[in-house]
Amino acid sequence: MFRPIPLPLLTVFLWLLALANPVLAHKASDSFMYLDTDSRQFRIDVALRDLALLVPLDTNRDGEVTGGELRQHRGAILAAIEAAITLSADNTACQLRGEESGISQHSDGAYAATRYQVLCDGGQAPDSLNYQLLFAQDSLHRGLIQISAGNESSLAVAGPDSQTVDLRPAGRAGLWHSFTTFLWEGVVHLLIGLDHILFLLVLVLPASLSRNDSITSPQRWLPSRAQIIELTGVVTAFTVAHSITLALAALKIVSLPIAWVETVIAASIVVAAVNVVWPVLGRKTWPLAFGFGLIHGFGFASVLSDLTSGTANLAVALAGFNVGVELGQLALLAICFPLLNLLAQATPLYQRALVPVVLLGVVGVSLMWVWERTPAV
């Protein structure tokens, strides 16, 4: 079915490899904050890999950050964190009194954890939090916040366009607010997750090759009935699968090492891409979508699984995040599949050259991710 690839298209393939940014395919950059407004306790956990963008932690450049190196840079770490966080009450900044610092473990590795006592004028509870850490270095960074008051708790997100979070019950109450906040984060997480995007691309490529009707321009970009059925099966299978594991992981019912999850996700892309050319796993793509979707769900859950499962509206945040992932996925399909369909109908080079180049690029990039992500044993 596939012929040898012309030299110009091989050049395109190498260009795709050169542009591939492995960072985009790893777990999103997140910090975790926990605020108890009753006890005025505030804790923040920041990944060591993220802190290394602000403070040269690896002094001897051996690729590892030791306890001694952390102690050596403790002052610079605290200064960077405290300069980027402001807790306020009635528009007056509160003081942060450091009480404890150390190392915590999250699903994706070691984090520097610092606990503060929040001191506001008149003993008030803080009513707003302004967060600016790492936005200048990584516009995709997010600060995930758990806010506790009495027996109730809620979740919020600080991002480059929403740096100030209202901590008052009136400002953060309402399940709809939590739902919409995490819905948007789900959309963003899907659109910045290059590995999930490539997996989705590989799953829908066979559908673009299956059209054999006689529709002509300008309707050639419209999917046929058979293509709609095939795409529906793929999207439904992927959605159901990752929804199951997303819930299991975020609620901490099932926990898998994120490093191995990322490795298997990268490997799943390789398998799915190879299966397009040599369908050893069958020509139907929905079983692949379901099987590997289970693994991708654990990757999506890395955003929420590090927040306590006791949070009252975690289920709402989880639902919003999942819906956001689906909306991002549907948006990609709505934009990209008609284009693929049009190319498939417009030129024979699509099947004979362009698709092989895309598959080679996907396999090459994914193998690079497998190599980078495989944990040392």
Protein Blocks (a to p, Z undefined) as FASTA:
>chain_A
ZZcddfklmmmmmmmmmmpcfklmmccddddddddfklopacddddfklmmmmpcfblno
nopacfklmmmmmmmmmmmmmmmpccdeehiacddddfbdcddddfkbccddddddddde
hhiacfbdcdfehklmomkbccdddddehjbccdddddfklmbccfbfklmgcjklmmmm
mmmmmmmmmmmmmklmmmmmmmmmmmmmmgccfbdcfklmpccfklmmmmmmmmmmmmmm
mmmmmmmmmnomaccdfklmmmmmmmmmmmmmmmmmmcmnojblklmmmmmmmmmmmmmm
mmmmmpcfkbmklmmmmmmmmmmmmmmmmmmmmmmmmmmmmmmmmpmklmmmmmmmmmmm
mmmmmmmmmmmmmccZZ
